[in-house]
Amino acid sequence: MTGCQGEMVNEEFDVYIEDTEGNVIVDETMKSQANGFIDFWLPRDKKYRITISKDGKTVESELSTYENDATCITTMQLT
């Protein structure tokens, strides 16, 4: 078996996610898991804007949940 290991384990992040209509889906502080990833479920067949912040660093990205979209995003880095 293979797996991924994130760099920031058991850390708290401010997570904000809204859909393209401006509806807020997530607006809370979330803790990364032992593997360094944050896990959340989003409704299918939509596009989202996501912002993750920690200690003055932020990353913004777009995600989508269509049938062939990735379910594990590893490219978001705080800057």
N, CA, C and O of each residue as an XYZ file, in Angstrom:
316
protein
N       0.817     -1.178      0.000
C       0.000      0.000      0.000
C       0.870      1.253      0.000
O       1.976      1.270      0.540
N       0.340      2.283     -0.614
C       1.027      3.571     -0.576
C       0.129      4.581      0.103
O      -1.072      4.363      0.258
N       0.712      5.660      0.493
C      -0.057      6.712      1.148
C       0.682      8.023      1.055
O       1.843      8.075      0.647
N       0.003      9.072      1.433
C       0.597     10.398      1.428
C       0.772     10.859      2.864
O       0.000     10.490      3.748
N       1.795     11.669      3.082
C       2.017     12.252      4.392
C       2.217     13.744      4.226
O       3.181     14.175      3.594
N       1.315     14.538      4.788
C       1.438     15.988      4.756
C       2.452     16.463      5.778
O       2.825     15.722      6.687
N       2.895     17.696      5.625
C       3.934     18.242      6.495
C       3.411     18.755      7.829
O       4.139     18.738      8.822
N       2.170     19.207      7.868
C       1.652     19.861      9.071
C       0.614     18.962      9.735
O      -0.566     18.995      9.386
N       1.062     18.167     10.687
C       0.255     17.151     11.349
C      -0.410     17.735     12.594
O       0.226     18.437     13.380
N      -1.697     17.435     12.762
C      -2.455     17.859     13.945
C      -2.346     19.360     14.208
O      -2.190     19.786     15.353
N      -2.430     20.152     13.146
C      -2.375     21.611     13.247
C      -3.743     22.190     12.912
O      -4.513     21.576     12.173
N      -4.051     23.366     13.451
C      -5.321     24.012     13.168
C      -5.193     25.020     12.036
O      -4.215     25.762     11.954
N      -6.201     25.037     11.160
C      -6.245     25.917      9.998
C      -7.619     26.570      9.923
O      -8.624     25.955     10.280
N      -7.661     27.799      9.464
C      -8.935     28.449      9.174
C      -9.309     28.090      7.742
O      -8.556     28.374      6.810
N     -10.462     27.472      7.567
C     -10.898     26.983      6.257
C     -12.190     27.700      5.868
O     -13.148     27.743      6.640
N     -12.199     28.258      4.665
C     -13.389     28.933      4.140
C     -13.644     28.393      2.737
O     -12.765     28.452      1.878
N     -14.842     27.867      2.505
C     -15.213     27.331      1.198
C     -16.577     27.883      0.818
O     -17.520     27.840      1.607
N     -16.668     28.401     -0.399
C     -17.972     28.828     -0.912
C     -18.141     28.316     -2.323
O     -17.166     28.108     -3.044
N     -19.411     28.111     -2.719
C     -19.681     27.671     -4.079
C     -19.693     28.887     -5.003
O     -19.554     30.021     -4.543
N     -19.857     28.653     -6.291
C     -19.781     29.746     -7.270
C     -20.951     30.713     -7.173
O     -20.906     31.800     -7.751
N     -22.003     30.328     -6.444
C     -23.132     31.238     -6.228
C     -22.927     32.096     -4.981
O     -23.764     32.943     -4.670
N     -21.817     31.884     -4.261
C     -21.530     32.657     -3.062
C     -22.073     32.057     -1.777
O     -22.002     32.689     -0.723
N     -22.617     30.842     -1.848
C     -23.106     30.168     -0.648
C     -21.926     29.619      0.156
O     -21.080     28.909     -0.387
N     -21.872     29.942      1.432
C     -20.783     29.470      2.286
C     -21.048     28.011      2.666
O     -22.102     27.674      3.203
N     -20.073     27.163      2.376
C     -20.177     25.734      2.668
C     -19.434     25.403      3.962
O     -19.931     24.644      4.794
N     -18.245     25.976      4.123
C     -17.429     25.770      5.325
C     -16.838     27.116      5.721
O     -16.328     27.845      4.871
N     -16.902     27.448      7.000
C     -16.254     28.631      7.554
C     -15.931     28.302      9.004
O     -16.659     28.676      9.923
N     -14.819     27.594      9.186
C     -14.482     27.140     10.529
C     -13.001     26.813     10.649
O     -12.285     26.705      9.653
N     -12.566     26.661     11.875
C     -11.216     26.191     12.141
C     -11.256     24.677     12.134
O     -12.084     24.059     12.804
N     -10.342     24.082     11.362
C     -10.300     22.627     11.242
C      -8.890     22.145     11.568
O      -7.910     22.847     11.316
N      -8.800     20.965     12.118
C      -7.513     20.393     12.496
C      -7.096     19.331     11.488
O      -7.893     18.479     11.096
N      -5.832     19.397     11.077
C      -5.325     18.366     10.168
C      -5.193     17.048     10.933
O      -5.045     17.026     12.155
N      -5.250     15.972     10.188
C      -5.197     14.634     10.771
C      -3.747     14.179     10.969
O      -2.812     14.923     10.674
N      -3.571     12.983     11.458
C      -2.243     12.424     11.698
C      -1.433     12.304     10.405
O      -0.204     12.246     10.443
N      -2.131     12.268      9.246
C      -1.429     12.196      7.968
C      -1.156     13.594      7.397
O      -0.616     13.712      6.297
N      -1.524     14.655      8.135
C      -1.259     16.024      7.703
C      -2.298     16.603      6.761
O      -2.117     17.718      6.272
N      -3.374     15.892      6.491
C      -4.398     16.360      5.565
C      -5.662     16.757      6.323
O      -5.945     16.250      7.409
N      -6.411     17.678      5.721
C      -7.718     18.057      6.243
C      -8.753     17.334      5.393
O      -8.675     17.346      4.165
N      -9.710     16.712      6.042
C     -10.717     15.920      5.342
C     -12.074     16.598      5.449
O     -12.536     16.896      6.551
N     -12.710     16.841      4.316
C     -14.078     17.351      4.332
C     -14.803     16.868      3.088
O     -14.189     16.554      2.068
N     -16.122     16.816      3.195
C     -16.982     16.373      2.103
C     -17.703     17.574      1.529
O     -18.202     18.424      2.266
N     -17.756     17.638      0.207
C     -18.468     18.713     -0.487
C     -19.523     18.107     -1.397
O     -19.319     17.023     -1.944
N     -20.655     18.794     -1.570
C     -21.685     18.289     -2.481
C     -21.134     18.081     -3.899
O     -20.269     18.827     -4.357
N     -21.647     17.064     -4.574
C     -21.200     16.706     -5.923
C     -21.625     17.713     -6.981
O     -22.554     18.502     -6.808
N     -20.885     17.641     -8.096
C     -21.219     18.359     -9.326
C     -21.292     19.876     -9.140
O     -22.205     20.535     -9.638
N     -20.316     20.410     -8.418
C     -20.239     21.849     -8.203
C     -18.786     22.305     -8.238
O     -17.858     21.501     -8.141
N     -18.614     23.619     -8.378
C     -17.300     24.250     -8.273
C     -17.267     25.070     -6.993
O     -18.288     25.608     -6.564
N     -16.077     25.163     -6.381
C     -15.919     25.855     -5.118
C     -14.655     26.702     -5.122
O     -13.683     26.405     -5.817
N     -14.696     27.769     -4.324
C     -13.501     28.559     -4.029
C     -13.134     28.245     -2.588
O     -13.985     28.275     -1.700
N     -11.867     27.946     -2.365
C     -11.407     27.566     -1.030
C     -10.247     28.459     -0.608
O      -9.358     28.766     -1.402
N     -10.275     28.865      0.647
C      -9.181     29.628      1.241
C      -8.801     28.932      2.539
O      -9.658     28.653      3.377
N      -7.509     28.652      2.702
C      -6.988     28.053      3.926
C      -5.920     28.991      4.464
O      -5.038     29.431      3.727
N      -6.008     29.298      5.768
C      -5.064     30.230      6.391
C      -4.518     29.653      7.683
O      -5.187     28.901      8.392
N      -3.265     30.037      7.968
C      -2.625     29.662      9.233
C      -1.444     30.586      9.471
O      -0.591     30.759      8.601
N      -1.402     31.169     10.642
C      -0.262     32.002     11.059
C       0.104     33.064     10.029
O       1.283     33.273      9.745
N      -0.896     33.734      9.471
C      -0.644     34.812      8.521
C      -0.336     34.359      7.105
O      -0.118     35.199      6.232
N      -0.312     33.075      6.853
C      -0.087     32.539      5.509
C      -1.399     32.011      4.964
O      -2.228     31.487      5.707
N      -1.581     32.153      3.657
C      -2.854     31.788      3.037
C      -2.629     31.107      1.698
O      -1.649     31.373      1.002
N      -3.551     30.230      1.353
C      -3.605     29.660      0.008
C      -5.053     29.732     -0.456
O      -5.979     29.437      0.300
N      -5.230     30.127     -1.710
C      -6.558     30.169     -2.323
C      -6.537     29.294     -3.559
O      -5.542     29.246     -4.281
N      -7.642     28.600     -3.798
C      -7.703     27.708     -4.949
C      -9.155     27.481     -5.329
O     -10.073     27.877     -4.611
N      -9.343     26.842     -6.463
C     -10.667     26.403     -6.882
C     -10.676     24.889     -6.909
O      -9.705     24.253     -7.318
N     -11.791     24.320     -6.467
C     -11.997     22.874     -6.480
C     -13.311     22.590     -7.173
O     -14.190     23.450     -7.237
N     -13.441     21.383     -7.690
C     -14.724     20.963     -8.230
C     -14.949     19.501     -7.874
O     -14.013     18.758     -7.578
N     -16.216     19.112     -7.910
C     -16.585     17.769     -7.460
C     -17.365     17.009     -8.531
O     -18.334     16.306     -8.242
N     -16.919     17.169     -9.764
C     -17.559     16.433    -10.855
C     -16.987     15.022    -10.916
O     -15.976     14.733    -10.278
N     -17.619     14.158    -11.668
C     -17.318     12.722    -11.658
C     -15.835     12.379    -11.801
O     -15.351     11.507    -11.080
N     -15.105     13.021    -12.688
C     -13.711     12.649    -12.925
C     -12.702     13.556    -12.224
O     -11.513     13.509    -12.540
N     -13.157     14.380    -11.278
C     -12.254     15.271    -10.554
C     -11.477     14.511     -9.484
O     -11.922     13.484     -8.970
N     -10.306     15.049     -9.168
C      -9.465     14.462     -8.120
C     -10.164     14.579     -6.769
O     -10.866     15.557     -6.510
N      -9.973     13.592     -5.923
C     -10.552     13.625     -4.585
C      -9.497     13.864     -3.512
O      -9.834     14.032     -2.340
N      -8.245     13.881     -3.894
C      -7.150     14.154     -2.973
C      -6.312     15.272     -3.588
O      -5.633     15.059     -4.593
N      -6.358     16.445     -2.997
C      -5.643     17.604     -3.524
C      -4.372     17.794     -2.705
O      -4.430     17.993     -1.492
N      -3.236     17.734     -3.369
C      -1.944     17.829     -2.659
C      -1.120     19.026     -3.136
O       0.061     19.128     -2.805
N      -1.710     19.912     -3.888
C      -0.942     21.002     -4.484
C      -1.111     22.339     -3.767
O      -0.459     23.312     -4.144
N      -1.946     22.417     -2.769
C      -2.176     23.686     -2.077
C      -1.109     23.903     -1.021
O      -0.947     23.083     -0.117
N      -0.376     25.011     -1.135
C       0.707     25.311     -0.178
C       0.524     26.714      0.380
O       0.277     27.658     -0.370
N       0.642     26.849      1.669
C       0.539     28.154      2.314
C       1.732     29.019      1.918
O       2.872     28.556      1.915
N       1.460     30.277      1.585
C       2.556     31.205      1.279
C       2.344     32.509      2.001
O       3.158     33.424      1.874
